[in-house]
Amino acid sequence: MKFLSQLTALYIFAVALVHASAMDDFRNFVSSTQSGRADFTQTVIDVKGKTTQQANGTLAFVRPGKFRWQYVKPAQLIVGDGKRVSFFDEDLNQVTIKKLEAAFASTPAALLAGKSEIEAAFTIVAGSDASNKGGEKDGMAWVNAEPKSKDAGIEKVRLGFQKGQLAAMELNDAFGNRTRINFSKFERNPKIDAKEFIFVPPKGADVVSE
């Protein structure tokens, strides 16, 4: 019994260390990353576990609030200029413009590009998911970000860190869909041309402001 108690104590201690590590990685990322650039792959899985969409692209951001999230196929672009977010669907030739605050919880780019706004809009806790409370999964340390707004459309966002570097993000929406985004070639604090965060709707595009 004493041996089992010692094992239990060691397990609790190990879990606490993982939680601390995940939160430290998150806080260090927020405090020390002013800009970033990366490639990404994105997979959407429905409530039945079926893959419904796969995409890839590039992202760039400068805090606070400026980001460019570009999908190669299907061709889509999300650009935040610090005040507004423009969503451009090339196939539909349609642009939707929202205020940054309104779009904050609906786009992963806004979560990356925020700073103090992140913890204002989300409750941040360490842990990977309900089945793995230790905070580790897929070789990463995870933190959960739960939107404080009930109208966010996203129930939970998970950020995965590997060796202190942001490596993945998962989003769970209100319909049971899960979006997994894996990052590669992540550059921390690169110099990025301000023109990348300026979006002008193409001529003839249908523009909707919300």
Secondary structure as GFF3:
##gff-version 3
##sequence-region A 1 210
A	DSSP	alpha_helix	2	32	.	.	.	ID=ss1
A	DSSP	beta_strand	35	45	.	.	.	ID=ss2
A	DSSP	beta_strand	51	62	.	.	.	ID=ss3
A	DSSP	beta_strand	66	71	.	.	.	ID=ss4
A	DSSP	beta_strand	76	81	.	.	.	ID=ss5
A	DSSP	beta_strand	84	89	.	.	.	ID=ss6
A	DSSP	beta_strand	94	99	.	.	.	ID=ss7
A	DSSP	alpha_helix	100	103	.	.	.	ID=ss8
A	DSSP	three_ten_helix	104	106	.	.	.	ID=ss9
A	DSSP	alpha_helix	108	113	.	.	.	ID=ss10
A	DSSP	alpha_helix	116	121	.	.	.	ID=ss11
A	DSSP	beta_strand	122	126	.	.	.	ID=ss12
A	DSSP	beta_strand	136	137	.	.	.	ID=ss13
A	DSSP	beta_strand	140	147	.	.	.	ID=ss14
A	DSSP	beta_strand	154	162	.	.	.	ID=ss15
A	DSSP	beta_strand	165	173	.	.	.	ID=ss16
A	DSSP	beta_strand	178	188	.	.	.	ID=ss17
A	DSSP	three_ten_helix	194	197	.	.	.	ID=ss18
A	DSSP	beta_strand	206	209	.	.	.	ID=ss19
###
